[in-house]
Structures are given as structure tokens and as C-alpha cells.
Amino acid sequence: MQIIRNVRAALADRRAAHNAHRRLSEELAAFRTAAERTELDLMIGRHSADETHEIQAILNRQDAERRYQHAMHMS
């Protein structure tokens, strides 16, 4: 029975981490304009790379998606 509890706990932790990552991604997606992004970059710059790794990864992915969408609309 302990192994079942461990698996359930691990799945719950994973689900919570996924939901937190999704919420963070949604919040970061709101920073769209150059001014908003500059402000965000200044806030992020006050912290170490270790502290902002997840945020930077999300922003890089979002930037790549926006560039791709823009390129698709231009062709």
C-alpha cells in the first residue's frame, strides 16, 4: 500500500508542477509589447540565472512561437 501512496503523491506533485508552469506561462504571455518586455527583462535581471531559468525558458519558447507565427503570416 505504501508504494501506491508514493505513486499517488508523485503524480499529484507532477500535476501541481505542471499547473504552476502553465499558469506562469500564461502570466508571462501577457508581456507582449516591447515596453512590457523591457520592464520584465529589468525585473528578471535583478535575479540570478539559477533563479530565472524557468522564466527565461518560457520566454524564449514564447518568443520563438511568436517569430514562427509572424513568419507564417508573412509568407
N, C-alpha and C positions, 0 to 999 in steps of 0.2 A: 504494500500500500504506500510505502514511503516513496517509491520510485514514481508512482502515479502523481503524488502530490508535487514531487520535484518537477515532473514534466509539465503539469498544470501551471506551476509557478513560473517556469521558464517561458511557457507560451504567453502567459499574462504579461510578463516583463517585456517580451518581444513585441507584443501588441501595443503596450503602452509606449514603448520607444518609437514604434512606427507612427503612432498617432501624434506624438510630440514632434517628430520630424516633419510630418505632413503639416501640422499647424505652423511650425516655424517657416516652412517653405511658402505657405500661403501668406504669412505676415511679410516675409521678405519680398514677395512678388508685388506688394503694394508700392515698393520704391521703384517707380518707373522712370520718372523724369531725370535729367542729368543733375539737376539741383538736389533732388531727393537722394539720388545715388551718391553724390558727393558728400552730403551730410552723413549718410550711412557709413561711407568709407572712412570719414573722420572719426566717427564713433568706434568703428571696428579697429582703427589704427591705434587706439588707446590701450589695446589689449594684445597679449602675446599671440603668436601663430598657433600655439597649442590650444589656447582658449577659443580662438575663432576658426579653427579648422573646419568644423561642420558648416558654419555660416559661409565661409569662403567657397566651400564645395557646392553648396546650394546656389549661391550667387553665380558661380562660374557655369553651372548647368543651366540656370535660367538665362544667362547672357547668351550661351550657345544656342539655346532653343529660340530666343528672340532673333538672333542673327540668321538662323536657318529659316525661320518663318518669313523674315524680311526678304531673304534671297529667293525664296519660293514665290513670293508675290511679285518680285521684280522680273522674274523670267517668264 
